[in-house]
Structure formats: C-alpha cells, structure tokens
Amino acid sequence: MHYECKFCDSPFGPAKSGDDLVCRNCGAEWEAAKVLVESEED
C-alpha cells in the first residue's frame, strides 16, 4: 500500500512548499490529495 495523488495519480510523495506539503507533480495540497492505494506486485 502506498499514497498517490488523487488528482494526477502521481506515485511520488509530497514536496515541501513553504510550510505546506504539496504533490510533487501537480502542486495540490497533500492532505487533501493523498489516497491510499494497493501496490502492484509483479
């Protein structure tokens, strides 16, 4: 299981923007954007 951004499906974790955590890809506020998804196992 891992978090992804629900707006852009980015599998990367958040980045720091000032005092906030945001999606590295689209810039959405991480607390509002993160969704827990099942990891694909090969």
N, CA, C and O of each residue as an XYZ file, in Angstrom:
168
protein
N       0.856     -1.181      0.000
C       0.000      0.000      0.000
C       0.904      1.246      0.000
O       1.949      1.286      0.650
N       0.466      2.236     -0.740
C       1.200      3.496     -0.785
C       0.224      4.623     -1.116
O      -0.906      4.381     -1.541
N       0.679      5.848     -0.916
C      -0.151      7.010     -1.214
C       0.120      7.515     -2.621
O       1.255      7.500     -3.097
N      -0.945      7.963     -3.277
C      -0.852      8.635     -4.567
C      -1.712      9.882     -4.487
O      -2.581     10.004     -3.624
N      -1.457     10.802     -5.397
C      -2.299     11.991     -5.514
C      -3.575     11.619     -6.268
O      -3.508     11.029     -7.346
N      -4.729     11.960     -5.708
C      -5.994     11.592     -6.366
C      -6.298     12.469     -7.577
O      -7.184     12.148     -8.370
N      -5.575     13.566     -7.724
C      -5.814     14.461     -8.849
C      -4.974     14.106    -10.075
O      -5.437     14.263    -11.205
N      -3.745     13.630     -9.865
C      -2.878     13.361    -11.014
C      -2.291     11.947    -10.996
O      -1.526     11.593    -11.893
N      -2.633     11.132     -9.990
C      -2.148      9.754     -9.865
C      -0.633      9.644     -9.725
O      -0.048      8.612    -10.055
N      -0.008     10.693     -9.244
C       1.440     10.658     -9.044
C       1.778      9.711     -7.898
O       1.219      9.844     -6.809
N       2.687      8.753     -8.122
C       3.073      7.817     -7.073
C       4.159      8.370     -6.163
O       4.576      7.695     -5.222
N       4.619      9.582     -6.427
C       5.700     10.162     -5.638
C       5.138     10.849     -4.406
O       4.009     11.341     -4.424
N       5.903     10.883     -3.364
C       5.477     11.521     -2.123
C       5.409     13.026     -2.261
O       5.709     13.581     -3.317
N       5.014     13.676     -1.189
C       4.845     15.130     -1.236
C       6.178     15.868     -1.214
O       7.214     15.310     -0.853
N       6.122     17.130     -1.607
C       7.267     18.037     -1.538
C       6.889     19.171     -0.599
O       5.708     19.435     -0.374
N       7.887     19.831     -0.059
C       7.670     20.957      0.839
C       7.529     22.226      0.005
O       8.357     22.493     -0.866
N       6.500     22.998      0.266
C       6.321     24.303     -0.368
C       6.052     25.292      0.754
O       4.921     25.421      1.223
N       7.087     25.979      1.174
C       6.966     26.832      2.355
C       6.749     25.950      3.563
O       7.590     25.105      3.871
N       5.636     26.131      4.254
C       5.297     25.308      5.416
C       4.327     24.188      5.071
O       3.920     23.425      5.948
N       3.951     24.085      3.790
C       2.937     23.111      3.382
C       3.558     21.933      2.647
O       4.637     22.044      2.065
N       2.855     20.794      2.685
C       3.214     19.643      1.862
C       2.298     19.655      0.653
O       1.080     19.779      0.789
N       2.886     19.527     -0.535
C       2.121     19.544     -1.774
C       2.548     18.383     -2.662
O       3.636     17.834     -2.486
N       1.709     18.010     -3.602
C       2.044     16.975     -4.574
C       3.224     17.458     -5.418
O       3.237     18.592     -5.897
N       4.206     16.586     -5.590
C       5.380     16.945     -6.404
C       5.016     17.191     -7.860
O       5.702     17.945     -8.550
N       3.953     16.569     -8.331
C       3.608     16.652     -9.751
C       2.668     17.820    -10.062
O       2.957     18.624    -10.948
N       1.543     17.921     -9.338
C       0.540     18.929     -9.694
C       0.417     20.076     -8.695
O      -0.252     21.069     -8.983
N       1.050     19.958     -7.522
C       1.034     21.046     -6.553
C      -0.176     21.090     -5.641
O      -0.344     22.048     -4.887
N      -1.029     20.064     -5.695
C      -2.211     20.031     -4.823
C      -1.782     19.862     -3.363
O      -0.762     19.237     -3.074
N      -2.569     20.422     -2.456
C      -2.294     20.270     -1.023
C      -2.345     18.783     -0.687
O      -3.349     18.119     -0.945
N      -1.265     18.261     -0.113
C      -1.112     16.825      0.062
C      -2.166     16.199      0.961
O      -2.650     15.110      0.655
N      -2.536     16.844      2.050
C      -3.525     16.264      2.965
C      -4.873     16.085      2.273
O      -5.605     15.149      2.596
N      -5.212     16.946      1.342
C      -6.479     16.827      0.611
C      -6.356     15.888     -0.576
O      -7.354     15.323     -1.022
N      -5.142     15.712     -1.097
C      -4.952     14.979     -2.351
C      -4.561     13.518     -2.181
O      -4.782     12.717     -3.089
N      -3.982     13.150     -1.036
C      -3.448     11.797     -0.915
C      -4.543     10.747     -0.757
O      -5.517     10.951     -0.032
N      -4.368      9.627     -1.442
C      -5.242      8.469     -1.310
C      -4.359      7.241     -1.183
O      -3.325      7.142     -1.844
N      -4.760      6.317     -0.345
C      -4.013      5.081     -0.141
C      -4.449      4.077     -1.199
O      -5.636      3.783     -1.343
N      -3.473      3.555     -1.936
C      -3.778      2.579     -2.998
C      -2.961      1.321     -2.789
O      -1.907      1.343     -2.154
N      -3.460      0.235     -3.327
C      -2.724     -1.036     -3.236
C      -1.540     -0.997     -4.178
O      -1.655     -0.537     -5.314
N      -0.407     -1.477     -3.708
C       0.773     -1.567     -4.546
C       0.628     -2.736     -5.500
O       0.159     -3.809     -5.121
N       1.038     -2.515     -6.746
C       1.016     -3.608     -7.720
C       2.237     -4.475     -7.499
O       3.364     -3.980     -7.464
N       2.012     -5.771     -7.351
C       3.125     -6.690     -7.149
C       3.378     -7.456     -8.425
O       2.459     -8.023     -9.016
N       4.623     -7.473     -8.847
C       4.976     -8.162    -10.097
C       5.156     -9.631     -9.858
O       5.456    -10.376    -10.791
